[in-house]
Amino acid sequence: MRVAACVLDDYGTLRLEDLELDAPGSGEVRVQLRAAGVCHSDYHVYAGDLPLPVPMVLGHEGAGTVEAVGPGVRSVEPGDPVVLSWIAACGRCAHCLEGRPELCRMAARAAEHGTLPGGRTPFRRRDGQPVHQFSMTGAFAEYTVVPESGVVRLPPGIQWEAAALLGCAVLTGTGAVWRTARARPGDSVAVFGAGGVGCNVLQAARMVSAYPRIAVDARPARLAAAAAFGATHAVSAAEGSPVEAILDLTGGEGVDIAFEVIGRPDTIAQAFNATRAGGRTVVVGVCPPHAEVALNAFAFPSQEKTLTGCWYGQSWPARDIPVLLRLHAAGQLELGSLVSRRYSLGEVPEAFAAMLAGEVNRALVTFGGAGAVAG
């Protein structure tokens, strides 16, 4: 079938194209997209900071309706509403078997090559040239084909736009707090970066009664938005040292847990320096692959600080998305107000520009049939 897709023709060059999309093969699902989030990870590929193969259909955070299934698919059927997961774990490798599907070896190889697990890509140009697929997802397209483990069924009633965010921003932010940091009531936290993921870190910290919850950002609009998601204090990174400001707020000690949700070496160092002795610094933001961070080595043994990474919130989507949906239904997890602006499939460059300028919390590409998931 022919589908419209936003194709990264080369680094820095996007174009809207009509592509051929294969029928789903064994264990695969074809999804009609209804909404897709625009994330910094997409931009990293666009800018060449994350040098994946091109041409490529970007987009990895989305929700839609199952349009067709391949042989062997049992968990969903045509007509089912689903959210996409950009780590479609195999369930068989050493990492999956030890309960760490976010580190799945098969998923990592497929993402690196821009293909589905079997090594093919479902997208092709009219001349037959293969078009790669970002993280086995390719959500910046009217339709996509993904592995069965890359979809999670949705209940009726949730808005498509809210559902799309579950696949990356919400899973990553909440998982960073609950699974990586294992935050407890009363823990003091600082969040460097109050964008789409950072606001989910804040509301997850609010749900475990962490206090204070300090949002750090250079943009006043984002700091104002952070308050709605649970920030109790705001620190402007554009006005003096955020580390000194956090130390002032914590009696000179630093926070129990600092989250870096930007993906820059300098803010990783700031987050580490704002963490108290015995505390934890969690790196959630994605830096370019060859970026390096300079830290004081003496602080590791002398202050017993911990610096750790967080990939996809250490999440297992099939387990965690239903929990998030229950929290949303109970009014504890805010989703809809995370969305700042909506764009068409041909306006992804404008969405990138707004994201980089800090004008949006989360931008969405929307398709036909927006609204609530039907019963």
Phi, psi and omega in degrees: 000155179263136181223148172278138182213150174269111189252129170279098184289321173203165182305125180087001183230112177250145175214147175273122184228158167266124181241159170273134178242128181291158168292152179294136177272194181300129179074016183242160185226134173260129187240134169272118183286141174247329178203146180216129179282152177254118190239158176300331179297322175299317180295323179302321177290315179305316183279350182087003176293329175246093192281078175269163184293143176238159358293155185212140169275116181279182180097129181217003183234106185201171177214152181185199185245134175295124181258330179198154177231151177269176179303140175088352180284128184238335190278339179222164178217165180306137182098345181289136171280137184219155168253143180273147172243128183277358168242097179269088189291150183280333181080003186235338184285173184301320180293317179298318184291336177267011177083024179236063184297338179295343178257016183311127182293318180297315180297321179296318179295316180297318179296320180297324182266353179069038183228177168281170184305326181283357177099357178255162172246139183281350183262141175215150172280171183299330180276005179093355181295128178294143174242123185290169188230125183288121174050045178055026186234293181060056187279351176273059179206155179297322178223155174213164175241128185224162174295155178302324180288356178265011176228147175230128183293143180255151173279162175290156172104327181288145178288141179303319183296319177292319182298322182301323184291339179299331187286347178213290189302316185284313178302316183294312184293313181291320180296326178300323182279311189277328187253311181286305183279335184050052182297146183239162177305134179089350176296136174273137183226149170233138182239111179272102182114107185253043175273207184299315179286317181301322179292330176285329171299316182296316182286333173292321177295323177297320183293336176262010177063037170290149180196137352286165177242103190258120176266133179238123178200157180272350187250122182302323182296322180289323177295323177294318178294325182299328180298326180289342182254010171120357178294131176263341179219151179235135177235123178276120177285351179270355184233087178082193184274121177294331178296312179298322179296319179292320177298321177297322181286342185242026177064029178084000185271323191095171183272159175295319182222128173245134179248127173259117187235030181247314182093048178225137180303322183291323179283334172296316178296320178297316179299318179297317181289341178268001180268138182288167172300132183082001182269182185235137173246124184247120179266111180256324181293149183259114176274162169304147189305329185257012178290147180233151183242133177260120180229157177284112185294330182295335182292335182292305179283320188287330181247359179052041176281151177243129174244122183221158177262165179218112181252115177059029178066021185049039189264156169240100189307318182298331178273317193271327181297318176301325177295315179297322178295323177293319178296322177295316180297330180278358179082012181266336182243115181275133180236309188302319184284357172293334184279123181262317182215159179237142183226157173276170181300329180277359183252021179302319177303321178294323178295320176300315182297317179295322179295314182293329179280356181074022183275347183230152171277301171221128174263148180234141163270125181247148181240180178296154177083024177292163184129209182266152174295128182285156177277000000 
